[in-house]
Amino acid sequence: MTGIPLPTGFRIELEPDARQLSGELWFGGSPARVLRLTPAGRAAFDALHAGPVASPAAGVLARRLTDAGFARPVPPAPAGPPDVTVVVPVHDRLDLVNRHLAALDGKHPVLVVDDASGDAAAVAAVAARYGARLVRRDVNGGPGAARNTALAHVTTDLVAFLDSDCVPTDGWVDRLAAHFADPLLAAIAPRVRPLAPDTLAGRYTRAAGSLDLGDRPARVAPGTRMSYVPTAALLVRRAALTSVAVDGAVFDPQLRVGEDVDLVWRLHAAGHRIRYAPDVQVDHHEPATWRGLLGRRARYGTSAAPLARRHPDALAPLVLHPWPTLTVAALLARRPVLATAAFGGAVASTLRLLRANDVPTANVVRATATAVEQTWLGCGRYSTQFAAPLVAALMVAGGPRRRGRRVALASLLFGPPLVAWARRRPKLDPVRYTAAAVADDIAYGAGVWAGCLKHRTTTPIRPAVATRALRVDPKGKR
């Protein structure tokens, strides 16, 4: 379905990191690539720059640019109100359910699924107070099973999944629904902003909440900078859900955690498009204590093993490219000559690739340095998540002669959160932010290890090796 053009009326906006190398060459995307435009492609690009899609050629190029991560689609104004049902899975937490339903704008029908709450009458009373339909499950099956139950009662074209601990903003459904003018779009997610108390755990969550995926729009696909979106708030085309159902179930009933990631990856594998639109936001209640926050992170981690069994090629905790990895390893081992040689090898291999395809070679050294930095940061988070006790033990072992090793190991443990703090400048001092981030990663890693032991697999902790860091379109390809 890659040849289906983006429909007439859509505009595109180039991503901030997309840049023109020459008249026919562009660099950017996710994963990074060099895109080559034919003369016809350049004409179509000029037309897209001047206005919305108005021809099949422009639509095909717009599709390719948005699929590759060079640009984001901007939909035309909708012709009318969307046909949507809002689905709210509920299990206890009546105070949040009440606040949630009170915040809905009343424009669309609401279906509450009571997933075997302890006080069924109280849930029914809250649903009736706000005019919501109610479906009761006698056995608790988790949010995925509750959503499956809801879908059997939904007939609208679109379904808005919204968890009971979310607080919606006005018009969030209508703004997202405009994107469904694209026939390939299956799902689109808003930004989920943390609604956290003014505790240390709450301040950290506001700075680095796991459900808040940032302020950059993106296509959602494994292996890109946005590999998944949560179903805490998600607008979906019902026909797309039906197309990926297994034995009548859209969400895998065996997954209590990670069922949203599984659905997104199945939609992607079926050829559908999924997007993230952070210009639309909903709020999400967050834990007030470290116990609640870290416990949730550990639960999230337990989903990695069952997801790896279902999608073995989509779940890599770390992707290593040979030359940058060798450079980082040499730097950590305090082998400057080897590090320089490895860095030179990375630069030389990139230069050969670019020259073989007639691509300008400016800024190759800077790009290689960025790749080395990203490899170091990735190795640091990987070490913290999956080997923090070992790293800590090695740091304290030995005498004064081990000072260099301690510095190297400390850079892996504390480097990534300190870099994140410097870039984000949250309302939290660097020491507390770093300690919280390390605890966050350790909790998630503990959950991953627990899942691996339970499911007898090491896939979620095995790094992947990529032999090509940059894709270059050959000559003659649009």
Backbone torsions as a table, in degrees:
resi	resn	phi	psi	omega
1	MET	NA	10.1	-178.9
2	THR	-69.4	-21.9	-177.9
3	GLY	-83.8	-5.7	178.5
4	ILE	-73.2	121.0	-174.1
5	PRO	-71.4	157.8	169.4
6	LEU	-68.0	133.4	-170.9
7	PRO	-64.6	159.7	175.9
8	THR	-56.6	139.0	179.2
9	GLY	101.1	-23.9	175.3
10	PHE	-69.4	142.0	168.3
11	ARG	-109.7	167.0	173.9
12	ILE	-126.4	150.7	172.2
13	GLU	-122.9	127.1	-180.0
14	LEU	-66.7	143.7	175.3
15	GLU	-68.1	150.4	-177.7
16	PRO	-59.3	-30.5	-177.2
17	ASP	-92.6	3.3	175.4
18	ALA	-81.3	129.9	-179.7
19	ARG	-140.6	149.2	-178.1
20	GLN	-86.3	125.3	178.4
21	LEU	-89.1	-32.7	177.7
22	SER	-159.4	-172.6	-178.5
23	GLY	-58.4	-33.9	-175.2
24	GLU	-111.0	-7.6	-172.6
25	LEU	-113.3	135.6	174.8
26	TRP	-128.7	144.6	176.4
27	PHE	-116.2	139.5	176.3
28	GLY	155.9	-150.1	176.2
29	GLY	82.3	175.4	177.7
30	SER	-146.0	112.4	-2.7
31	PRO	-63.4	160.8	-175.4
32	ALA	-63.5	142.2	-179.9
33	ARG	-156.7	165.5	170.4
34	VAL	-107.9	122.8	-176.8
35	LEU	-104.0	129.9	-179.2
36	ARG	-109.2	128.2	179.2
37	LEU	-101.7	133.4	171.2
38	THR	-74.6	169.9	175.1
39	PRO	-53.6	-40.1	177.6
40	ALA	-66.4	-37.4	177.7
41	GLY	-65.9	-37.5	178.2
42	ARG	-65.9	-37.8	176.9
43	ALA	-64.7	-41.6	178.1
44	ALA	-66.0	-37.2	178.6
45	PHE	-64.3	-43.2	178.1
46	ASP	-60.0	-38.6	178.5
47	ALA	-65.4	-39.5	178.2
48	LEU	-68.1	-33.7	178.2
49	HIS	-67.3	-31.1	-177.3
50	ALA	-82.5	-24.8	-176.6
51	GLY	-178.8	-165.9	-177.3
52	PRO	-72.9	169.6	177.0
53	VAL	-57.8	126.5	-178.5
54	ALA	-135.3	3.4	-179.5
55	SER	-149.3	157.8	177.7
56	PRO	-58.2	-39.7	-179.1
57	ALA	-62.9	-43.8	178.9
58	ALA	-65.2	-37.3	179.3
59	GLY	-66.0	-39.9	178.7
60	VAL	-65.3	-43.2	178.8
61	LEU	-66.5	-40.5	178.1
62	ALA	-60.3	-39.8	177.3
63	ARG	-61.7	-44.9	-177.0
64	ARG	-66.2	-40.8	-179.3
65	LEU	-65.8	-40.8	-179.4
66	THR	-74.9	-33.8	176.6
67	ASP	-65.9	-38.4	-175.7
68	ALA	-83.1	-7.9	179.0
69	GLY	87.9	14.8	175.4
70	PHE	-82.0	-24.9	-175.0
71	ALA	-148.4	164.1	177.0
72	ARG	-117.3	142.6	179.9
73	PRO	-82.0	142.2	175.3
74	VAL	-118.4	112.7	-172.9
75	PRO	-75.2	157.1	173.7
76	PRO	-73.0	168.3	177.2
77	ALA	-63.5	136.1	-177.9
78	PRO	-67.0	150.4	-179.7
79	ALA	-76.6	-23.5	-178.1
80	GLY	-167.7	179.2	-179.2
81	PRO	-67.4	145.9	-179.1
82	PRO	-75.2	156.6	177.9
83	ASP	-96.5	95.9	-167.9
84	VAL	-133.1	142.3	166.2
85	THR	-116.2	132.2	177.4
86	VAL	-92.1	122.4	-178.4
87	VAL	-107.5	125.7	-177.1
88	VAL	-123.5	104.4	173.9
89	PRO	-76.2	136.7	-173.8
90	VAL	-132.6	134.1	169.4
91	HIS	-143.0	99.7	-176.8
92	ASP	60.4	-147.3	-178.8
93	ARG	50.8	51.9	-173.6
94	LEU	-62.8	-31.3	178.7
95	ASP	-63.5	-40.7	178.2
96	LEU	-71.0	-38.1	178.7
97	VAL	-61.3	-43.7	179.7
98	ASN	-61.6	-46.0	179.6
99	ARG	-64.4	-38.7	-179.8
100	HIS	-62.5	-53.5	-176.7
101	LEU	-66.1	-32.8	178.4
102	ALA	-66.1	-27.5	-176.8
103	ALA	-84.2	-13.6	179.3
104	LEU	-67.3	146.1	-172.8
105	ASP	-82.7	-6.0	177.4
106	GLY	78.2	5.7	-178.6
107	LYS	-77.5	-23.3	-172.7
108	HIS	-130.4	149.6	177.8
109	PRO	-62.6	146.5	-177.5
110	VAL	-119.8	133.4	177.0
111	LEU	-119.2	115.3	178.0
112	VAL	-97.2	128.9	175.3
113	VAL	-108.6	110.8	177.6
114	ASP	-82.6	107.8	-176.2
115	ASP	-87.9	64.9	177.3
116	ALA	59.0	49.9	175.0
117	SER	-64.8	157.0	-178.6
118	GLY	-66.4	-33.6	-178.8
119	ASP	-118.3	86.1	-176.1
120	ALA	-63.2	-36.9	-178.9
121	ALA	-64.6	-38.4	179.7
122	ALA	-66.9	-40.9	177.4
123	VAL	-62.9	-43.2	179.4
124	ALA	-61.9	-39.0	-179.9
125	ALA	-65.8	-41.7	179.0
126	VAL	-65.4	-44.2	179.2
127	ALA	-60.9	-43.3	-179.9
128	ALA	-64.8	-35.7	-178.9
129	ARG	-58.6	-33.6	-176.9
130	TYR	-108.2	12.6	174.7
131	GLY	71.9	26.1	-180.0
132	ALA	-91.7	143.4	171.1
133	ARG	-70.4	152.7	-177.5
134	LEU	-130.7	132.8	171.7
135	VAL	-122.7	132.8	-176.7
136	ARG	-108.6	131.5	171.4
137	ARG	-102.2	133.9	-178.1
138	ASP	-82.2	-21.8	-179.4
139	VAL	-124.1	129.8	-179.9
140	ASN	-69.0	125.1	-178.8
141	GLY	-121.8	-0.5	-178.0
142	GLY	92.1	171.3	-174.0
143	PRO	-62.9	-36.1	179.3
144	GLY	-63.8	-45.9	179.0
145	ALA	-64.4	-37.9	178.4
146	ALA	-64.0	-40.4	178.3
147	ARG	-67.2	-38.4	175.8
148	ASN	-58.5	-43.1	177.7
149	THR	-60.8	-41.6	-179.7
150	ALA	-63.2	-41.3	-175.3
151	LEU	-62.7	-25.0	176.7
152	ALA	-69.5	-13.1	-177.9
153	HIS	-114.1	7.2	-176.5
154	VAL	-105.6	136.0	178.2
155	THR	-123.4	-4.2	-178.5
156	THR	-74.2	161.3	-179.4
157	ASP	-66.7	-35.6	-176.9
158	LEU	-118.6	151.1	177.5
159	VAL	-127.8	128.4	176.4
160	ALA	-106.1	109.0	174.8
161	PHE	-84.5	129.9	-179.1
162	LEU	-145.5	114.7	-177.6
163	ASP	-67.8	154.6	-174.3
164	SER	-69.6	-17.2	177.7
165	ASP	-92.8	11.3	174.3
166	CYS	-96.7	151.2	173.2
167	VAL	-118.3	106.9	-175.3
168	PRO	-72.3	155.5	173.5
169	THR	-100.5	157.7	-177.8
170	ASP	-59.8	132.3	172.8
171	GLY	75.1	11.9	-175.1
172	TRP	-64.3	-37.2	-180.0
173	VAL	-66.9	-48.1	-176.0
174	ASP	-62.6	-38.9	-179.0
175	ARG	-67.9	-39.9	177.6
176	LEU	-70.9	-35.3	-174.8
177	ALA	-63.2	-24.5	179.2
178	ALA	-59.0	-29.1	-178.4
179	HIS	-68.3	-18.2	-177.4
180	PHE	-77.1	6.3	166.0
181	ALA	-64.8	-18.3	172.9
182	ASP	-83.3	116.1	-175.3
183	PRO	-67.3	-17.7	179.5
184	LEU	-87.0	-12.1	-177.6
185	LEU	-72.8	126.6	177.7
186	ALA	-102.7	-33.1	-175.0
187	ALA	-156.1	150.7	176.6
188	ILE	-145.8	137.5	-175.2
189	ALA	-117.0	141.2	171.9
190	PRO	-83.4	175.9	172.2
191	ARG	-77.4	133.7	178.7
192	VAL	-102.9	105.4	-177.2
193	ARG	-92.2	135.4	-178.3
194	PRO	-70.9	129.7	172.9
195	LEU	-103.9	89.5	-168.6
196	ALA	-117.0	147.8	178.5
197	PRO	-71.8	166.6	-178.1
198	ASP	-85.7	60.2	171.9
199	THR	-113.0	171.9	178.5
200	LEU	-60.8	-44.1	178.0
201	ALA	-63.0	-39.3	179.5
202	GLY	-66.8	-40.7	179.4
203	ARG	-66.0	-37.8	176.6
204	TYR	-65.8	-41.4	180.0
205	THR	-62.6	-39.3	178.1
206	ARG	-64.1	-28.9	-179.7
207	ALA	-84.9	-31.2	-172.8
208	ALA	-148.2	46.0	179.9
209	GLY	-64.0	139.5	-175.0
210	SER	-71.7	-21.3	178.8
211	LEU	-89.8	-15.7	178.7
212	ASP	-86.4	109.6	-174.3
213	LEU	-95.5	13.9	171.8
214	GLY	97.7	-176.7	-171.6
215	ASP	-106.3	11.1	-180.0
216	ARG	-104.2	125.0	173.8
217	PRO	-62.0	156.4	-177.7
218	ALA	-162.9	153.4	162.6
219	ARG	-78.2	141.7	-177.4
220	VAL	-102.1	121.7	179.9
221	ALA	-164.5	146.8	176.2
222	PRO	-57.8	142.2	177.8
223	GLY	84.4	2.5	176.4
224	THR	-110.7	179.1	-178.6
225	ARG	-69.4	-14.1	175.9
226	MET	-127.0	90.5	-171.2
227	SER	-85.1	-16.4	-179.1
228	TYR	-159.4	167.2	167.9
229	VAL	-135.6	149.4	-179.7
230	PRO	-81.1	157.7	175.0
231	THR	-92.8	13.5	171.7
232	ALA	-54.4	-36.4	173.4
233	ALA	-148.1	114.3	-175.3
234	LEU	-154.6	131.5	175.3
235	LEU	-104.7	127.7	-169.0
236	VAL	-133.0	146.4	172.6
237	ARG	-81.2	122.5	-173.9
238	ARG	-61.7	-37.0	-180.0
239	ALA	-63.3	-34.5	177.7
240	ALA	-67.6	-38.9	177.3
241	LEU	-61.9	-43.2	179.9
242	THR	-61.5	-34.9	-176.4
243	SER	-68.8	-20.3	-179.0
244	VAL	-112.0	8.5	179.2
245	ALA	-66.1	143.7	178.0
246	VAL	-119.5	119.0	-176.8
247	ASP	53.1	39.0	177.2
248	GLY	82.6	-4.5	-177.3
249	ALA	-105.8	124.8	176.5
250	VAL	-77.3	-49.3	175.8
251	PHE	-92.4	138.5	179.3
252	ASP	-66.4	112.9	-176.2
253	PRO	-67.1	-14.1	179.0
254	GLN	-81.2	-11.1	-177.8
255	LEU	-102.0	114.6	173.7
256	ARG	-87.4	-26.4	177.5
257	VAL	-131.5	140.7	179.1
258	GLY	86.7	3.9	179.6
259	GLU	-65.2	-26.9	178.5
260	ASP	-72.4	-41.2	177.4
261	VAL	-62.8	-43.5	178.6
262	ASP	-58.4	-44.7	179.8
263	LEU	-63.5	-46.0	-179.2
264	VAL	-59.8	-42.5	-178.3
265	TRP	-71.3	-32.2	175.5
266	ARG	-69.8	-38.4	175.3
267	LEU	-62.1	-42.2	178.1
268	HIS	-63.1	-45.3	-179.2
269	ALA	-62.5	-26.9	179.4
270	ALA	-82.8	1.4	176.5
271	GLY	94.6	4.9	179.2
272	HIS	-81.6	164.6	175.5
273	ARG	-105.7	142.1	175.6
274	ILE	-129.4	136.0	-177.8
275	ARG	-131.3	159.2	176.9
276	TYR	-117.0	125.1	-174.9
277	ALA	-124.7	87.4	-174.2
278	PRO	-74.0	-5.8	175.2
279	ASP	-70.6	-16.1	172.3
280	VAL	-105.3	133.6	-173.6
281	GLN	-132.6	149.3	166.7
282	VAL	-130.1	156.2	178.5
283	ASP	-97.9	153.8	-177.0
284	HIS	-137.6	125.0	178.6
285	HIS	-66.4	133.7	-176.4
286	GLU	-117.1	157.0	178.4
287	PRO	-61.4	147.6	-179.8
288	ALA	-90.9	-16.5	-173.8
289	THR	-120.1	160.6	176.2
290	TRP	-64.9	-35.9	179.1
291	ARG	-60.0	-45.5	179.3
292	GLY	-66.9	-41.7	-177.4
293	LEU	-68.0	-50.2	-177.3
294	LEU	-71.5	-32.2	175.2
295	GLY	-62.7	-40.5	177.8
296	ARG	-65.9	-40.0	178.9
297	ARG	-63.1	-39.5	177.8
298	ALA	-64.7	-40.0	177.6
299	ARG	-62.7	-41.9	176.4
300	TYR	-57.8	-40.7	-178.6
301	GLY	-63.2	-31.5	-178.6
302	THR	-65.6	-16.4	-179.5
303	SER	-77.3	-15.4	-174.1
304	ALA	-61.8	-42.0	-177.3
305	ALA	-66.1	-51.6	177.4
306	PRO	-63.4	-32.2	175.8
307	LEU	-67.1	-38.2	179.6
308	ALA	-64.5	-34.3	177.4
309	ARG	-67.3	-35.3	-178.4
310	ARG	-83.6	-31.2	-176.0
311	HIS	-135.8	68.8	-172.8
312	PRO	-62.4	-24.5	-177.9
313	ASP	-94.0	-1.3	-174.4
314	ALA	-106.6	-6.3	-171.0
315	LEU	-124.7	91.3	175.6
316	ALA	-119.5	122.3	-178.2
317	PRO	-70.4	-19.3	-178.3
318	LEU	-158.8	131.2	177.1
319	VAL	-110.1	121.0	-175.8
320	LEU	-109.4	131.3	172.0
321	HIS	-102.7	133.5	-167.6
322	PRO	-53.5	-52.9	-174.1
323	TRP	-66.8	-49.7	176.5
324	PRO	-59.9	-36.1	179.5
325	THR	-65.2	-43.0	177.6
326	LEU	-63.5	-38.3	178.0
327	THR	-61.5	-47.3	-179.8
328	VAL	-63.8	-43.8	179.9
329	ALA	-60.0	-41.1	179.8
330	ALA	-68.0	-38.9	177.6
331	LEU	-64.4	-43.6	179.3
332	LEU	-65.1	-30.7	179.3
333	ALA	-86.6	3.7	-178.5
334	ARG	56.0	52.9	175.6
335	ARG	-120.0	78.4	-172.5
336	PRO	-61.7	-35.0	-179.6
337	VAL	-66.0	-46.0	178.4
338	LEU	-64.6	-39.3	178.8
339	ALA	-62.8	-41.6	178.6
340	THR	-64.8	-41.3	179.5
341	ALA	-65.6	-41.3	179.6
342	ALA	-66.3	-41.3	177.7
343	PHE	-62.8	-41.2	176.6
344	GLY	-62.8	-38.0	176.8
345	GLY	-63.4	-38.6	178.2
346	ALA	-64.7	-44.3	178.9
347	VAL	-63.7	-44.6	-177.9
348	ALA	-64.0	-42.0	-179.1
349	SER	-66.1	-37.4	177.7
350	THR	-68.5	-41.6	178.4
351	LEU	-60.6	-41.2	178.9
352	ARG	-62.2	-42.9	179.9
353	LEU	-63.7	-45.0	-177.4
354	LEU	-68.0	-43.6	-179.0
355	ARG	-66.6	-34.8	178.5
356	ALA	-65.1	-21.6	-179.6
357	ASN	-113.5	17.3	177.8
358	ASP	55.3	45.2	178.9
359	VAL	-107.7	134.8	177.9
360	PRO	-55.2	145.7	-173.1
361	THR	-108.0	13.8	179.0
362	ALA	-65.0	147.6	174.8
363	ASN	67.5	17.4	179.1
364	VAL	-65.0	-40.5	-179.1
365	VAL	-63.0	-43.9	179.1
366	ARG	-63.5	-43.4	179.7
367	ALA	-63.2	-37.9	178.5
368	THR	-67.2	-39.7	177.2
369	ALA	-62.2	-38.7	177.2
370	THR	-64.3	-39.9	178.3
371	ALA	-63.6	-39.0	177.6
372	VAL	-65.1	-43.6	178.7
373	GLU	-61.3	-44.9	-179.8
374	GLN	-64.3	-35.3	177.1
375	THR	-65.8	-43.3	177.2
376	TRP	-61.0	-45.3	179.3
377	LEU	-63.9	-42.0	178.4
378	GLY	-64.0	-42.2	177.7
379	CYS	-64.8	-35.6	178.6
380	GLY	-64.4	-48.0	179.6
381	ARG	-65.8	-38.4	178.1
382	TYR	-61.5	-45.6	-179.5
383	SER	-62.9	-40.8	-179.5
384	THR	-66.6	-44.4	-176.7
385	GLN	-67.7	-40.2	-168.5
386	PHE	-115.1	-7.8	-178.5
387	ALA	-146.0	28.5	-176.7
388	ALA	-58.5	-43.9	178.3
389	PRO	-60.1	-40.2	178.7
390	LEU	-65.2	-44.0	179.2
391	VAL	-60.9	-44.5	-179.6
392	ALA	-64.2	-41.3	179.5
393	ALA	-63.6	-41.7	179.1
394	LEU	-67.1	-30.8	179.8
395	MET	-67.3	-35.9	-176.3
396	VAL	-92.5	-10.9	-177.6
397	ALA	-79.1	150.6	173.0
398	GLY	88.2	177.0	-177.5
399	GLY	-103.0	-158.2	-176.6
400	PRO	-59.3	-28.9	-178.2
401	ARG	-67.3	-14.9	-178.5
402	ARG	-91.4	11.1	-175.9
403	ARG	-59.2	-41.6	-179.6
404	GLY	-62.4	-40.4	178.7
405	ARG	-65.3	-39.0	179.3
406	ARG	-62.9	-41.3	179.7
407	VAL	-62.5	-44.0	-179.7
408	ALA	-62.6	-45.3	-179.8
409	LEU	-67.9	-37.5	177.4
410	ALA	-63.0	-35.3	178.8
411	SER	-64.9	-33.0	177.4
412	LEU	-71.2	-40.7	-174.8
413	LEU	-75.9	-43.9	-172.7
414	PHE	-106.3	-14.8	-178.0
415	GLY	-60.8	-53.0	-178.1
416	PRO	-57.5	-47.4	179.2
417	PRO	-67.1	-32.9	177.9
418	LEU	-67.6	-38.8	176.2
419	VAL	-64.7	-42.4	178.6
420	ALA	-62.4	-41.2	178.6
421	TRP	-62.1	-43.6	-178.4
422	ALA	-64.1	-33.2	-179.1
423	ARG	-80.1	-36.4	-175.7
424	ARG	-89.9	-31.3	-175.5
425	ARG	49.2	58.6	-179.1
426	PRO	-71.8	169.0	177.5
427	LYS	-82.3	59.6	-178.1
428	LEU	-157.9	132.3	-177.0
429	ASP	-65.3	156.3	-173.5
430	PRO	-63.0	-31.9	-179.0
431	VAL	-67.6	-49.2	-180.0
432	ARG	-67.1	-39.7	178.3
433	TYR	-61.5	-44.7	-179.0
434	THR	-64.0	-45.2	178.3
435	ALA	-60.6	-41.6	180.0
436	ALA	-66.6	-41.3	-179.2
437	ALA	-65.8	-39.6	177.5
438	VAL	-64.2	-44.6	177.9
439	ALA	-62.4	-38.9	177.7
440	ASP	-59.3	-49.4	-179.4
441	ASP	-65.5	-39.2	179.7
442	ILE	-64.8	-42.4	179.3
443	ALA	-61.8	-45.1	179.1
444	TYR	-62.8	-45.2	179.7
445	GLY	-61.8	-37.5	177.1
446	ALA	-61.5	-38.6	177.0
447	GLY	-65.6	-39.5	178.4
448	VAL	-63.2	-45.8	178.9
449	TRP	-59.9	-42.3	179.8
450	ALA	-62.2	-41.7	177.9
451	GLY	-65.6	-39.4	178.5
452	CYS	-62.3	-42.5	179.1
453	LEU	-65.6	-41.3	-178.1
454	LYS	-65.8	-41.7	-174.8
455	HIS	-98.4	1.7	175.8
456	ARG	54.3	56.3	177.5
457	THR	-145.2	149.8	175.7
458	THR	-113.2	5.5	-177.2
459	THR	-55.6	-43.2	-177.3
460	PRO	-66.8	-13.2	-179.2
461	ILE	-113.1	5.5	-179.6
462	ARG	-93.8	119.7	176.1
463	PRO	-65.4	154.8	175.1
464	ALA	-104.3	149.0	178.2
465	VAL	-111.2	125.2	178.2
466	ALA	-110.6	128.0	-177.4
467	THR	-87.5	-15.8	-179.1
468	ARG	-125.8	118.7	-177.4
469	ALA	-87.2	-16.2	-174.6
470	LEU	-143.5	131.4	176.1
471	ARG	-96.9	133.7	177.6
472	VAL	-123.1	122.4	177.4
473	ASP	-67.0	134.0	179.8
474	PRO	-70.1	166.6	178.4
475	LYS	-61.8	146.5	176.0
476	GLY	86.2	-1.4	-179.0
477	LYS	-105.8	131.5	-179.1
478	ARG	-65.0	NA	NA
